[in-house]
Amino acid sequence: TLGLIAAFGQPMAALGQQTLEPVVVTANRGPLLLEHATGETVVIGRKEIEARQTDRLTDIVNSTAGVFVAPGKGPLQTAPGLALRGIPSDRRALVLLDGIPMTDGYAGSVLLGGIPTESIQQTEILFGPMSSLYGGNAMGGVVNFVTRMPTRSEFGFSVGYGDAFESGKAPADVQKGYVHAGTRLENGLAIRLTGNWAQTNGYRSEWVTGSRPANSNGAIPISTELGAGTFLLGQKGDNTWREHGASLKLEQRISTDTTWRAGWLLQDYHYGYAAPQSFVRNNTTGALVYSASFAGGDSNYSRQLFHAGFDTKLGLGQLNVLASHTEVTTNSFIIATTGTAFGGPGRISDSPSESTTFDTYWNASLGTHDLTIGYAYRQDSADTKDYTLSNWGNPESKTGLYSTASGKMSLHGAYLQDNWQITPRHCSWPGPAQAEPCQRTARLA
């Protein structure tokens, strides 16, 4: 009690006089001071990220009011299931990495697997309908993950191992590694290189339900979430996972008003299933029954992202240019059509895709007006091929082409926004009645 009195016993007026360092937000179409950001903005800094002991990018934001992250399999959940202020689906919450959309060009979902949280410097959450600046993906808002850059020469690595206290309750045999190196040269050029890997034997996380097989016993009668009758037949196998990732980022301030940057990112991951568990036995033979519904199937994903950009002073404002190109070379998954959980006919589907974006915009603070004007372009293309397999457990057992599909989409957008501060903001500090201009108008997490 005495410690708390000593810690909080200082005059409240003194607390009101403390000055915070400026926070720069880039999620609002360009670098702005936090007090100039449109709408409610939350900035989560590096110290807070480290304190949260995060395993995946969505762990950074999932305790923020107004942010919903669908519960899943931890690092094994590749799509974040992110929603802002009740707008459902991660397709309606735009997720950026250094200003680059992480939306997949094939399905339109956000895929964040293989990106380590150790590389994130700060995270910016911009609430509210941002479609006027970012398009339809930003109906709920924008989340921008900003990666770290060195201020001096640095090198570091970390490795870790973990296991569940009780088998089947959490991922088993979790192994992780992360390494980074970087420097900032005398000419202002900053370089940072990272590499990461992780793997786990997983745990049983998916139940198998459906109709009770003929001439069998052991199926457990249950109800669906809508009250319909069905049977619990067993569980799929341990959901295994392994990932590899790497990144290279360069940034240089070549003058007081001009900075250029470029980078490369690799995401590569694979998940599969071990042997399943069945509750159902054949009445005649007594053997356990494993239908094709017990099959988990394997999936592989590999994406490379290249990006470049610069910003410079132009007239009364700042001109920003950002371009990116994404190549998904592997996006495959296996389907067991008939047979058993251990083999039989199936299909393999692979959907490589490409995405190209270009964005240029001009920001200016003109008295009580913050003006943004710009142009955006995006092109997505995908090519899907499904092949039949004689044995779904062997991806090389292709017997023929089952189906094929392809598509291409191009989007052009021009936007103009004027953020007009009609009256000056004031803050009422605790203590003697007084009103002072706000230096910080958005809350910090």
N, C-alpha and C positions, 0 to 999 in steps of 0.2 A: 504493500500500500504506500509506504514512504517513497519507494522508487517511482511509482506512478505519479505521486504528487510532485516529486522533483522534476520528472520528465515533462509533465504537462502544466506545471505551475507558472510558466513564463507568461507575461502579459499577452493577451490576444492581439493587442495593437501591434506588438512586435512581429507576430506571425503574419499579419496583414501586410507588413512592409517588405517581406522577403521577395526577391526577384528571381523568376525562373528563367532558365536559358531558352532562347527561341527554339521552337520546334517547327521543322519544315515538313509539309505534307505534299506528296506528289500524286496522290490518288485523284485529285481534282483537276486533271488535265494540265499538269504543269506544277513546278515547285512553288508553293505558296506558304506564307506563314500561317500557323494554325488558326490565328484569329481571323484570317481572311477566307478560310475554307467555307464552301457552301454547305449548308445543312449541318447536321450533327456529325462530328468526326471524332473517332477514338484512335489514339496512337499508342501502341504497345511497344516499348523500347526494349533494348537488348537485355538490360538487367531483369526486367520482368519476365522476358522469355526464358532466361536461365533459371529464374526462381520457380517457374511452373514445371520444370523437368519434363519437357515435351518430347514425344516420340514421333509425332507427325505434325504437319503444318496446321491442321485443324485444331490440335490441342492448344495452339497459341490463342485462338479466338473463342473457344467453346464456352468460356466462363464470362463472356461479355454479354451484358443485357441487350436483348434484341437480336442475338445471334443464336441460331439453332443448328446443331450438328447431329445428324442421325446417328444413333449408337450402332456400332458395327464391330468389326474384328480387329480394331486397333490398326497397326501398320498394314495389315492385310486388306484393309478397306481402301481400294484405289480411288473410288469416287467419294467425295467428302460428304454428300448428302447435306449440303449447306443451304440454309435459308436465312434471309434477313427480314426481320419484322413481319414474319408470317407469310411472306411471298414464297410459295413452295417451289421445290426443285432447285438444284444447283445450276440449272440452265437459266435461272432468273436472278442469280447473284453472280456478277462478273468477278472472276478471280484473276488477278494479274501477278506476274513475277517481274519486278523491275519495269512495270508498265506494259508488259507483253501479255496478251490474253492466253490463258492456259486451257481454253476451250478446245476440245478435240474436234478435228475437222470432219470426222466420220459420224459420230453419234451426237455431237453437240454438248457432251458432258465434260466436266472438269476432271482431269486425271492428274493426281499429285503424287502418285507412288514413286519412290526412289529419290525424292528430294529431301535432304537432311535439314532439320531445324537448326543445326549448328551454323548454317550458312546465312541465317536471317539476321539482319541488323535491326529492323523495326517492321511492324505491321500496321497498316492504316486501314481503318474501316470507315467508309463513307456511307452513311445511312440515307435512305430516301430514294425516290425514283430518279435515277440518273440516265434515263434513256435518251434525254435530249443531248447529252454529251457522249454517251457510250453505246447507244443502240439498245435493242431489245433484251440483250442478256443482262442489263443493269436495272431491271425493274425494281428489284429490292434494294440495290445499292452496289457498292464496289468494295472489294477487299484486295489490297495491294501488298504483296510481300517484297520488301526491299532487301537485297543481299548485301553482305558486308564487303568493305574494301579496306585494305591496310593503310595505316598512316606511317608505318615504318616497316623494316624487315621483320618477318614473323615466320614461325614454323611451329606446328603442333600436331598431335595425333591423340586419339583416344580409342580404346577398345573396351568391350564389355561383354559379360556373359550373365545370363539369368535363366532361372527355371521356375516352374510352378511349384508351390508348396504342396499342392495336391494334384495328381495327374488328372487331366481332363477339365481343369478349372481355368486354365490360362495357357498361353502359348508355351511350349516346351523347348528347351535347348535354344534359347535366343542368343544369337551371336551378332555383335555389331562392331564396326570399325569406321573411323573417320580420320582423314588426314588433310591438312591444309598448309599452304605455303604462299607467301606473298611479299611484296616489297613496294616501296615508293621511291622512285629515282629522283635525282636532283632536278630534272627537267619537269617534274610534276607527274610523270607517268606512273600510275599504280597498276600492279598486276597481282591477281590472286588466282590460285589453282587449287581445286579441291577434288577429293575422291572419297567414295563411301561404299560400304557393302553391309549387308545384313541378311540373316537367314534364321529360320525357325522350323522346327518340326510340327508346330501348330498344335491344335487340339480339335476334338470333335465339336463342331459348332452348328451343324445342320441336321435337323430331323428329317426322316423320310416318312411321308404320309401318303395315303391313297387307299384304294380298294383292297380288301383282304383276298389274297390269292386263293384259288380253288384248292380244295383238299389240303388245307393247312390249319395250323393252330398257332397261338402265341401273339397274334395281332391284338393290340390294345385299343378298344373303342374310345374315341375322343370326339370333341366337337371343334369345328373351325371357329375363327373369330366372329363369323356371322351366324353361328349356331347350328350349322349343318353337320350331319354325322359323317365321320370318316374313321380311319384306323391309323394308329402309330405303328409303323413297321420296323423301325430301327433308326440308325444314324449313319451318316456318311463318315468317311474316314477322317483322320487328322488332316486339317487344312495346312499344307506346307507352303513355305514362302521363301524366296530368295531374291535379292535385288542388288544391282550395281548402279552406281551413278558417278558422274564426273562433271566438272565445270571449269571454264576458263573465262575470266572477265578482265578487261582492260579499261582504264579510264584516265583521261588526262585533261587538265585545265591548261589550255594553251595561251590564254590571256585572262584578264580580269572578268571578261564578259562571255567567254566562249569555252565550252567543254565538249569533248567527244568521248564516246564509249562504244565498246563492242564486246561480244561474248558468245560463248557456246555452252550448251547444256546437254547432257545425256541422261535419259531415264531408261532403265532396262530392268524388267522384273518378270518373274515366273511364279505361278502358284499351281498347286496340284493337290491330290488327295491320296492318303494311304488307304489301307484295307478298311472296309466298312464293317459295321456291326448290325446283325439282323436279329430280330426277336421272333421271326416266323420260321416254323419247321414244317416240312412235308409230313402229312399223316402216315403215308405209306413207308417211306424210307427213313424218316426221322432226321433227314439232312436239313440244314439251314437253307432258307430260300433267299437268294439274292437276285432280284430282278434288275433290269436296266435302270430303274429309278434310283438305285443305290450308287450309281456311277457318278463320280464327281467331275472327272475330266480335267485336262490340263489347259492352261492359258498362258500365253506369252505376249509381252508388249515391249516394244523398243522405239523410242522417239529421240530425235536430235533436233535441237532448237538453236538457230543462229540469229543473232540480232545485232543491230548497230544503230547509233543515233548521235545527235549533237544538239546543243542549245546555244544560242548566241543572242546578244542584245540587238534588237531591230527597232529603230525609232524610239518610241516611248515605252516599249514593252520587250518581251522576250519571245524569240522564235524557238520552237521545239520541233524536232524531226525524229521519228522513230520508225524503223523498219525491221521486220522479222520474217524468217522462213522456217517452217517446221516440216520435218519429214518423219512420218511414222512408217518404219520399214516392216515391222511385224506387229500384227494385232490379231492373233489367232486364238481360237478356242475349239475344244472337241466336244461333240455331242454323241452320246450313246443312244442310238435309235431303238435297237432291239438287243436281244441277247441277255447277258448277265452283267453284274458289276465288275467282272474280271475279263470281259472280252465279248466280241460279237460285232455285228455290223454297226456302223456309225458314220459320222461326218466330221470333217474339219473345215472350219471357215476362217479365212484370212482376209483382213480389210486394211491394206496399206492406204495411207492418205497423205496429202500435202496441204499446207496452209501458208498463205503469204499475206502479210499485213503491211500497210503503210499509213502513217499517221503524222500529220503536220498541223500545228496550231500555234496561235500567237496569244500571249497573255499580257495584260497591262492593267496596272492599278492607277486609275485616273480619279484622284480625289475620293469621292464616296462611291465610285463605280469600279468594279473589277470586271474587266471585259475579256471574254474568250471567244476566239473565232478560229475555225479550222476545217479540215477535210480529212476523211478517213476512207480507207479502201481495204477490203478483205476478200480473198479468194480461197475457196476450199474445193478440193477434189478428192474422190475416194473411188476405189475399185475393189469390189468384193467378189471372191470366188469360193464356192463351196464344193468340196470333193467328197465322194463316198469312200468309206474305208471298209475293207473286209474285216479288220479288227481295230476297234476304236482305241485300244490300248497301244497301238503302233501307228504313229502319225505318217509313217512311210508306206503304209499298206493301201495307197490310193488305187481305186479301181476305175474312176471316171469322174467327169465334171458333172456335178449335181445341178448347180445354178450359178449364174453370174449377174452382177449388177454394177453399175457405175453412175456417178453423178458429179456435177460441178456447179458451184454457186459463186456468184460475184456480187459484192455489195459496195455501193458508193454512198457516202454520206457527207453532208455539209452541215455545220452547226454554228450557232451564234448564241452566246449567253451574256447577259449583263446582270451582275450581282450588285444591286443598288442598296446601299446602307442609307435609309431615309433619315434616321435619327442616330446620334452617337450612342454607343453602348456604355453603360456605367455599371460598376460593381459596388455593392454596399458591403464594406468590410466589417467584421465584428469589432466591438469596442465603441468608441465615441461615434455618434452619427456623422457619417461623411459619405460622399459619393466621389469615386475616382474612375477615370476611364479604364476599361478592362484591358489588361495586357494579354489575357488568355481567355477566349470565349468558348472553347470546346474543352470538354473534360479529358483528362489523360488517364489511361488505365495503368 
